[in-house]
Amino acid sequence: MGQKKNHKLDGNHELPFVLIALSCSDSLLKLAWNINKKLNINLKESDTLIQAKENTTITFPVFIDNETCEVQYYSLISNKSLGVQLIKELPNIDFILEISWGTKKSDVIAIIKELKQIPGINAALEVDPAKIKRKSAFCSF
């Protein structure tokens, strides 16, 4: 019998996620409604708020869908709140659509194509989390 192998988990294993930056003049509520309609998902306002690093009294609202699909979770996050930006490296971005778990590159391209068809969305593009110094998803499920 071969020697047993021991594997240690160091706790640094994060779930895969994709960030799609959205430039949109609509409100978060209207955008969530339009995305729900277009992508056939169910983003709902969450009790979870993301706090600003520099001032924890400033929070960023989040809409979440963790029920529609068993293999993907969606979070729509406002990038701006009270004049503060959640992701300072993206000053012209209004919202972030975060997709957690298994998402193929071809799926991301298709989602971006669908998002660009929504009236009010001026731009939709994938953001490399490493370029904004992000190692884990904003919303964990």
FENJOGI-V808430 format. One record per residue. N is the residue number from 1. PSI is psi in radians with two decimals (999 if undefined). Layout:
n/psi
N/PSI
N/PSI
This chain:
n/psi
1/2.43
2/2.87
3/2.44
4/2.51
5/2.35
6/2.29
7/2.23
8/2.34
9/2.17
10/0.02
11/0.08
12/0.25
13/1.94
14/2.66
15/2.50
16/2.54
17/2.75
18/2.46
19/2.25
20/2.07
21/2.38
22/2.26
23/2.07
24/2.37
25/-0.15
26/2.87
27/2.86
28/-0.73
29/-0.82
30/-0.71
31/-0.78
32/-0.76
33/-0.79
34/-0.69
35/-0.73
36/-0.81
37/-0.78
38/-0.76
39/-0.02
40/0.86
41/-3.04
42/1.18
43/2.25
44/2.60
45/2.35
46/2.66
47/-0.31
48/2.24
49/2.54
50/2.26
51/2.53
52/2.49
53/-0.78
54/-0.31
55/1.77
56/-0.11
57/-0.28
58/2.19
59/2.76
60/2.15
61/2.67
62/2.41
63/2.35
64/2.50
65/1.87
66/0.39
67/-0.51
68/-0.75
69/2.36
70/-0.35
71/-0.03
72/2.44
73/2.41
74/2.44
75/2.26
76/2.07
77/2.33
78/2.37
79/-0.12
80/2.41
81/2.13
82/0.72
83/0.08
84/2.50
85/2.40
86/-0.82
87/1.72
88/-0.45
89/-0.15
90/1.19
91/-0.43
92/0.15
93/2.32
94/-0.61
95/2.74
96/2.21
97/2.02
98/2.25
99/2.04
100/2.69
101/-2.69
102/1.88
103/2.07
104/2.70
105/-0.70
106/-0.60
107/-0.72
108/-0.76
109/-0.76
110/-0.71
111/-0.78
112/-0.71
113/-0.75
114/-0.76
115/-0.67
116/-0.30
117/-0.17
118/2.18
119/2.40
120/-0.43
121/2.03
122/-0.52
123/2.54
124/2.11
125/2.58
126/2.45
127/2.29
128/2.01
129/-0.55
130/-0.56
131/-0.32
132/0.32
133/0.77
134/2.03
135/-0.33
136/2.79
137/2.66
138/-0.73
139/2.20
140/2.47
141/999
